[in-house]
Amino acid sequence: MDALIAEKVMGWKKDGNGWWVTSEYKTPDGWDWKSRSITPNFTESISWAWLVGEKVGGLWGVGYAPGRKVFTAYFQPRIQDATVRGSADTAPRAICVAALLTFGVEVPE
């Protein structure tokens, strides 16, 4: 799912050597880079997932349902009028699921 986030949501492309390339980007720890050999852990790191939320725009918040043991992220994105909701077992994964759904990408299990 992390590679789908990189390509479909963040807009990154792979070059001929298999490196992710972007016009400009800052990592959660403030580093600027234009290429990266590994895919960030968007679905495992809240810092990376938060950058996904900022890219999509309109992140309302993330809630937790203790009875169901599930996190749900809510977006009211700039690119749609409707609220998009994504649920998963962790907050970062819920943000990523909602982001992919916002872009019309089928979410793998």
TAMOBEL-V505060 format. One record per helix or strand. SS is the DSSP state (helix for helix, strand for strand). FROM is the first residue (numbers start at 0). TO is the last residue. If there is no record, write none. Layout:
ss=SS from=FROM to=TO
ss=SS from=FROM to=TO
//
This chain:
ss=helix from=1 to=8
ss=strand from=12 to=13
ss=strand from=19 to=25
ss=strand from=31 to=35
ss=helix from=45 to=55
ss=strand from=58 to=64
ss=strand from=69 to=74
ss=strand from=83 to=87
ss=helix from=90 to=101
//
